Amino acid sequence: MSDNEEAFKDSDVEDDELLQDWTNASRLIGNGNKHSIPLRGEKDYEPDGTTVQVSMLSQAKNAMFNVLRQPDRGTIIKNQVKAFYDMENHYAVVKRPKGTFTNSIGTPNSDGSLTLQFYEFVYLVERGTVTPIFNIEIEGKKCEYILSIQEVYSFFKSQAELDEFYLYAYLKRMGYIVCAKNWKYGHRDSFQELYFNKYLKSSSRPSYINNFFHLFSKFSYTVIRNTPNVLKKILGFCPMKFTSTSQIYESIGNAIPFYVPPKTSHELYESKCSNMSNYGTSKYKIVFDIWKPNPNFKKSYRYLPDFQVVMYNKNSNTSQFPTLSDFREILQHLDYKYPFIDDIDVLESKQPINNKKENKVKQETQMQNQKIKKPKKSTGNAYSRKMKKIKDGYRSFLLAIMDDGLLSIVKITETDFGSENIWYVPPTGNDRNNKPKQKRKA
């Protein structure tokens, strides 16, 4: 099966995003050739000098040239979507929007029109979804001037705006749903709002006794834990007797200070409330919220995004690579679907479906999922689990680096090296792998 046939079966792929195949267009023209050229496959690495390769290349060229020679080319007027560029406000307006792109792109207006940000406007122009038009006056009459791609690119005001467009277009072509971080249209969920509605708002009468015992236990735990370190500073030595190597490693870990990131929803909420005043506006702002493809997504009510991305241009003289303090500020301002907040029920907003067929299909899939037994998660080795925690981390964001027009995206993760104790793997008696192997008798 070719790539085009698979793309036609995918409902999420739009018609204008399919790969062009000149053979389909040549069949519609009807040049008298009854033999159809096969669909394109993988490209050859280099010319091999065979007649088969030369004939296939000539057939592909002739199919393309026959289509280009036809004088009747253009767009259907009924399907044409015009986007009028406003130079003063630096955005475009679609007076009569139509198409599937309106599900995740553009801000609807009260008069039925759709306002496009400039990066959205350029992206749709490159795809051929909209026709870029600029209103001009000639001898007192308003005329519609169709802009070219070069003219649309000339309207970029800064290099940062161009970098954001490259990032937006790349993510959209990958199939993600992308919206601006500071987009004020509709409603957008936040972690603090969900946590407040889940825990704080539901408890009208807080239990002061429980809070007192919680603070007392937390204080006593810290005092008992830090007692050896305090005595070591006062006496100059640690009044402990080590009976195993694990105690030595644990004492070294307690002596070295380390940062502990928030690992639960409660710790994250406390850190946001306490440290928000300490962190000001960061130099590196979160540019876009990113969601995985979802047919039920609605831009008027956006749930927590799956990722958040920060832009950095390596070739800019005014910006430098983020430091540790910059990373901490970015992590503090994150607001996305954290991997450890499943207890808050951060679910995707599911709108009611009116179609009965879709309801039946949904019920059938749910019944099938219930019948299928999920395999039990293997606990694995303790060392491998700890290494996986360090690799995955807790809070993370995407850093998009622009280097001479080449875009690379790196995932920056906040991890905890001090609490995992990866330098020591305690032996377990039940582990068969740790038992000494018996020698075979000769």
C-alpha distance (Angstrom), angle and dihedral (degrees) to the residues before:
residue distance angle dihedral
M1 . . .
S2 3.80 . .
D3 3.78 127.0 .
N4 3.80 92.4 -106.5
E5 3.81 93.2 54.1
E6 3.80 91.2 50.8
A7 3.79 90.2 48.1
F8 3.80 92.0 52.4
K9 3.81 90.1 54.8
D10 3.82 92.4 51.0
S11 3.79 108.3 90.0
D12 3.81 93.3 -161.2
V13 3.81 93.4 61.2
E14 3.79 114.7 87.2
D15 3.78 125.6 -141.1
D16 3.80 94.8 -110.1
E17 3.81 92.2 53.1
L18 3.83 95.5 58.9
L19 3.79 120.0 108.4
Q20 3.79 114.0 -98.6
D21 3.77 115.5 -111.1
W22 3.79 113.0 -171.5
T23 3.81 92.4 -161.9
N24 3.81 91.9 68.9
A25 3.79 90.3 53.7
S26 3.81 91.9 45.8
R27 3.81 90.4 55.9
L28 3.80 90.5 55.7
I29 3.81 91.9 51.2
G30 3.78 93.8 52.6
N31 3.79 105.1 -147.7
G32 3.78 92.8 -178.5
N33 3.79 95.5 -99.2
K34 3.81 108.5 127.7
H35 3.78 94.8 -170.8
S36 3.81 112.1 88.0
I37 3.76 119.3 -142.9
P38 3.82 111.8 -122.8
L39 3.77 119.8 -112.3
R40 3.77 118.5 -89.9
G41 3.78 119.2 -88.8
E42 3.76 132.6 -178.7
K43 3.79 116.5 -32.5
D44 3.78 120.3 -112.2
Y45 3.78 116.6 -108.4
E46 3.81 94.8 -131.7
P47 3.82 139.8 -16.4
D48 3.79 109.9 -73.6
G49 3.81 96.9 -172.0
T50 3.80 95.7 -122.2
T51 3.79 123.1 139.2
V52 3.81 90.9 -127.4
Q53 3.77 92.1 61.4
V54 3.80 92.8 45.2
S55 3.82 92.6 50.1
M56 3.80 92.6 48.2
L57 3.80 90.7 49.8
S58 3.80 92.7 49.0
Q59 3.81 91.6 48.9
A60 3.80 91.0 51.6
K61 3.81 91.5 49.0
N62 3.79 92.8 48.0
A63 3.82 91.3 50.1
M64 3.80 90.5 53.7
F65 3.80 95.4 43.1
N66 3.82 92.6 48.8
V67 3.78 90.0 56.7
L68 3.80 93.1 46.4
R69 3.82 92.4 49.7
Q70 3.79 92.4 61.0
P71 3.82 110.5 103.0
D72 3.82 95.2 -153.7
R73 3.77 103.1 83.6
G74 3.79 131.6 133.2
T75 3.78 144.5 88.0
I76 3.77 131.3 -63.9
I77 3.80 109.7 -104.5
K78 3.80 93.4 -141.0
N79 3.81 91.7 55.8
Q80 3.80 95.5 43.6
V81 3.81 115.4 115.6
K82 3.80 113.9 -160.5
A83 3.80 121.3 -152.7
F84 3.82 113.4 -165.2
Y85 3.79 113.5 -151.2
D86 3.82 117.5 -139.1
M87 3.79 109.0 -155.1
E88 3.82 95.8 -169.2
N89 3.81 95.7 54.4
H90 3.81 94.0 29.8
Y91 3.79 97.1 -130.9
A92 3.80 138.8 95.5
V93 3.81 131.2 -118.1
V94 3.79 125.7 -149.1
K95 3.80 107.2 -157.4
R96 3.80 95.7 -169.0
P97 3.81 108.0 27.0
K98 3.78 119.2 -169.1
G99 3.75 132.7 160.0
T100 3.77 139.5 65.3
F101 3.80 93.2 -78.6
T102 3.82 89.5 78.9
N103 3.83 90.2 72.3
S104 3.80 92.7 76.3
I105 3.82 106.6 7.0
G106 3.79 130.4 72.4
T107 3.79 138.0 15.9
P108 3.83 114.8 -94.0
N109 3.80 118.2 -132.5
S110 3.80 131.0 -150.8
D111 3.82 92.8 -107.6
G112 3.82 92.8 57.5
S113 3.80 95.9 -100.8
L114 3.79 125.6 124.4
T115 3.80 125.6 -131.0
L116 3.79 116.2 -147.2
Q117 3.76 124.6 -160.6
F118 3.77 112.6 -129.1
Y119 3.82 95.5 -104.2
E120 3.82 89.3 49.7
F121 3.80 89.7 48.4
V122 3.81 93.7 52.2
Y123 3.80 91.8 44.8
L124 3.81 92.7 53.9
V125 3.80 91.1 45.0
E126 3.80 91.2 53.5
R127 3.80 90.5 50.3
G128 3.78 91.2 49.5
T129 3.80 92.3 -122.2
V130 3.81 94.8 124.0
T131 3.79 133.6 28.0
P132 3.83 112.6 -126.6
I133 3.80 110.7 -130.8
F134 3.79 131.0 179.7
N135 3.81 120.1 -165.3
I136 3.81 114.4 -131.4
E137 3.79 134.0 171.3
I138 3.80 120.2 -125.2
E139 3.81 115.2 -176.9
G140 3.79 91.4 -20.6
K141 3.79 94.5 -49.4
K142 3.80 124.7 111.8
C143 3.77 113.0 -124.9
E144 3.79 132.2 -176.6
Y145 3.78 111.9 -124.3
I146 3.81 115.8 -164.1
L147 3.79 110.5 -136.6
S148 3.77 123.8 -139.7
I149 3.79 125.2 -134.4
Q150 3.81 90.8 -104.9
E151 3.80 91.4 53.5
V152 3.80 92.1 48.5
Y153 3.81 90.7 52.0
S154 3.81 90.4 51.1
F155 3.83 89.9 65.1
F156 3.82 93.5 69.8
K157 3.80 107.7 116.4
S158 3.81 101.4 -160.8
Q159 3.77 143.4 8.6
A160 3.81 90.5 -111.2
E161 3.80 90.4 58.3
L162 3.80 90.4 49.9
D163 3.82 91.0 49.9
E164 3.80 91.1 51.2
F165 3.80 89.7 51.7
Y166 3.81 92.1 51.8
L167 3.79 89.5 50.8
Y168 3.81 93.1 46.3
A169 3.81 93.4 48.2
Y170 3.81 92.2 47.1
L171 3.80 93.5 51.8
K172 3.81 92.8 45.0
R173 3.80 91.7 51.3
M174 3.79 88.5 51.9
G175 3.81 88.6 58.5
Y176 3.81 100.9 -106.6
I177 3.80 126.0 137.0
V178 3.80 108.3 -119.0
C179 3.81 128.7 -170.5
A180 3.77 132.5 166.8
K181 3.79 116.5 -94.5
N182 3.81 93.6 -129.8
W183 3.82 95.4 43.1
K184 3.80 106.9 142.7
Y185 3.80 97.8 -166.7
G186 3.80 118.0 112.5
H187 3.79 124.0 -22.2
R188 3.77 127.3 -44.7
D189 3.81 122.3 -168.7
S190 3.80 120.3 -126.1
F191 3.79 131.6 -161.2
Q192 3.80 95.2 -123.2
E193 3.80 91.9 50.5
L194 3.81 92.7 50.7
Y195 3.80 92.5 45.9
F196 3.81 92.0 48.6
N197 3.81 92.9 49.8
K198 3.81 92.1 45.7
Y199 3.80 102.0 47.1
L200 3.80 115.6 2.9
K201 3.79 101.3 40.9
S202 3.82 94.6 45.5
S203 3.82 93.3 57.0
S204 3.82 103.9 69.5
R205 3.83 93.9 172.7
P206 3.79 111.8 42.8
S207 3.78 116.9 -148.0
Y208 3.80 105.8 -119.9
I209 3.80 91.4 -172.4
N210 3.80 92.2 56.9
N211 3.79 90.9 47.2
F212 3.81 90.5 50.4
F213 3.80 93.3 51.0
H214 3.80 90.2 45.4
L215 3.80 92.0 54.4
F216 3.82 92.4 43.1
S217 3.80 93.5 50.9
K218 3.78 91.5 46.4
F219 3.82 91.9 49.5
S220 3.81 93.9 46.3
Y221 3.80 91.6 48.3
T222 3.79 92.4 53.1
V223 3.82 91.7 46.7
I224 3.81 93.6 50.9
R225 3.78 92.1 44.3
N226 3.81 95.0 49.6
T227 3.83 96.2 42.8
P228 3.85 95.2 93.8
N229 3.80 91.2 49.4
V230 3.81 92.0 49.7
L231 3.81 92.2 49.4
K232 3.77 90.0 47.2
K233 3.80 91.1 55.5
I234 3.81 92.2 47.2
L235 3.81 100.2 41.7
G236 3.77 98.4 30.0
F237 3.79 94.1 -124.5
C238 3.78 138.0 59.7
P239 3.84 113.7 -103.7
M240 3.79 94.3 -143.0
K241 3.74 135.7 112.8
F242 3.77 114.7 -138.1
T243 3.78 114.6 -145.1
S244 3.80 98.7 170.1
T245 3.76 140.5 24.5
S246 3.80 90.9 -112.0
Q247 3.81 90.3 64.6
I248 3.80 90.1 52.7
Y249 3.80 92.1 52.0
E250 3.79 91.8 46.1
S251 3.81 92.1 50.7
I252 3.80 90.5 50.4
G253 3.80 89.6 50.1
N254 3.80 91.4 51.2
A255 3.80 91.9 48.9
I256 3.81 94.2 53.3
P257 3.82 113.1 72.7
F258 3.80 116.1 -132.1
Y259 3.78 139.0 172.1
V260 3.80 119.0 -104.8
P261 3.83 113.4 -156.1
P262 3.80 121.6 -149.3
K263 3.79 109.7 -85.9
T264 3.81 102.4 177.1
S265 3.77 135.4 45.8
H266 3.81 91.8 -108.4
E267 3.81 92.8 52.4
L268 3.79 90.5 46.6
Y269 3.80 92.4 51.4
E270 3.82 91.5 49.1
S271 3.80 92.4 48.7
K272 3.80 92.0 49.5
C273 3.81 92.5 49.6
S274 3.81 95.4 44.9
N275 3.81 101.8 38.1
M276 3.79 101.0 37.4
S277 3.81 91.3 88.0
N278 3.82 91.6 50.0
Y279 3.80 94.2 55.9
G280 3.77 118.6 65.2
T281 3.77 130.2 -170.2
S282 3.78 109.9 -42.0
K283 3.79 123.0 -132.7
Y284 3.78 88.9 -133.2
K285 3.78 108.5 61.8
I286 3.77 126.5 -163.3
V287 3.79 103.5 -107.2
F288 3.81 107.1 -173.3
D289 3.79 141.5 15.8
I290 3.80 111.7 -137.6
W291 3.80 128.2 -156.6
K292 3.75 129.7 -174.4
P293 3.83 115.2 -113.3
N294 3.79 110.6 -73.9
P295 3.83 125.2 165.5
N296 3.83 90.5 -153.5
F297 3.81 93.6 57.3
K298 3.80 115.5 126.1
K299 3.77 122.0 -171.2
S300 3.81 91.8 -151.0
Y301 3.84 90.9 64.9
R302 3.79 111.1 27.8
Y303 3.78 121.1 -174.6
L304 3.81 123.5 -150.9
P305 3.81 110.8 -55.7
D306 3.77 122.4 -117.4
F307 3.82 94.3 -133.5
Q308 3.78 140.7 11.5
V309 3.79 124.1 -154.0
V310 3.81 134.9 -153.2
M311 3.82 122.3 -158.2
Y312 3.81 124.3 -134.8
N313 3.82 127.6 174.1
K314 3.80 112.6 -152.8
N315 3.81 94.0 -163.1
S316 3.80 96.2 53.1
N317 3.80 116.2 110.2
T318 3.81 93.4 -153.3
S319 3.81 98.1 55.6
Q320 3.79 133.3 58.9
F321 3.76 133.4 -165.6
P322 3.82 110.4 -76.8
T323 3.79 116.2 -93.8
L324 3.80 127.8 -143.9
S325 3.81 91.8 -89.7
D326 3.81 89.9 50.2
F327 3.80 90.7 51.8
R328 3.80 90.7 50.8
E329 3.80 91.3 50.9
I330 3.79 91.1 50.0
L331 3.81 91.9 48.3
Q332 3.79 90.3 49.6
H333 3.83 92.0 53.7
L334 3.81 94.7 48.2
D335 3.78 117.5 119.7
Y336 3.80 112.1 176.4
K337 3.80 141.6 110.5
Y338 3.80 99.4 -58.1
P339 3.82 115.7 -153.8
F340 3.83 93.2 -124.1
I341 3.81 102.3 49.5
D342 3.78 100.0 82.8
D343 3.81 90.0 122.6
I344 3.81 90.8 68.4
D345 3.82 92.0 63.8
V346 3.78 93.8 -123.5
L347 3.76 92.9 -177.0
E348 3.74 130.5 167.8
S349 3.79 111.9 -97.8
K350 3.79 104.2 -105.1
Q351 3.78 113.4 -158.0
P352 3.82 119.8 -152.4
I353 3.78 113.4 -93.4
N354 3.79 117.1 -138.8
N355 3.77 97.1 -168.0
K356 3.81 111.4 97.1
K357 3.79 93.6 -155.4
E358 3.79 91.8 56.5
N359 3.80 89.5 49.3
K360 3.82 91.1 52.9
V361 3.80 92.0 48.2
K362 3.79 90.3 48.6
Q363 3.82 92.0 50.7
E364 3.80 91.9 48.3
T365 3.79 92.0 51.6
Q366 3.79 90.9 49.4
M367 3.82 91.0 51.3
Q368 3.79 90.9 49.7
N369 3.79 91.8 49.5
Q370 3.80 90.4 51.8
K371 3.80 92.4 51.1
I372 3.78 93.2 50.6
K373 3.77 109.5 81.3
K374 3.77 113.1 -136.2
P375 3.79 113.6 -128.9
K376 3.76 115.8 -112.3
K377 3.76 115.5 -104.1
S378 3.76 111.2 -110.6
T379 3.75 112.6 -125.2
G380 3.78 92.9 -146.7
N381 3.76 125.1 -176.5
A382 3.81 119.5 -28.4
Y383 3.80 91.3 -128.4
S384 3.82 92.9 52.6
R385 3.80 91.4 48.6
K386 3.79 91.2 52.2
M387 3.79 91.9 47.8
K388 3.80 89.6 50.3
K389 3.81 90.2 53.0
I390 3.79 90.3 52.0
K391 3.80 91.6 47.8
D392 3.81 96.4 46.7
G393 3.80 96.2 38.7
Y394 3.78 125.7 -175.2
R395 3.81 113.3 -97.7
S396 3.79 119.0 28.7
F397 3.79 143.3 163.6
L398 3.79 138.1 -175.2
L399 3.80 120.9 -104.1
A400 3.82 112.7 -157.6
I401 3.82 110.4 -156.6
M402 3.80 119.2 -163.0
D403 3.80 113.4 -158.0
D404 3.82 116.2 175.7
G405 3.79 92.3 -36.1
L406 3.81 94.8 -44.0
L407 3.79 114.1 117.0
S408 3.80 121.8 -151.9
I409 3.80 125.7 175.0
V410 3.81 120.8 -149.3
K411 3.80 126.2 -171.9
I412 3.82 113.1 -132.2
T413 3.81 111.5 -159.1
E414 3.79 131.3 -171.7
T415 3.79 109.7 -137.5
D416 3.80 138.4 172.8
F417 3.80 117.2 -124.4
G418 3.79 97.0 166.3
S419 3.79 99.8 58.2
E420 3.80 100.9 45.1
N421 3.86 97.8 66.7
I422 3.78 93.3 -150.3
W423 3.80 92.2 166.3
Y424 3.80 91.9 72.9
V425 3.79 128.1 49.2
P426 3.83 110.8 -171.6
P427 3.81 113.7 -141.0
T428 3.79 117.1 -119.3
G429 3.78 122.9 -145.7
N430 3.79 93.6 -141.5
D431 3.79 93.5 52.5
R432 3.79 109.1 105.4
N433 3.78 92.5 -162.8
N434 3.80 92.0 63.9
K435 3.82 93.8 53.9
P436 3.80 114.8 101.8
K437 3.76 113.9 -107.0
Q438 3.80 115.2 -113.4
K439 3.76 116.9 -125.1
R440 3.75 116.3 -117.2
K441 3.77 117.4 -116.5
A442 3.72 115.0 -111.0
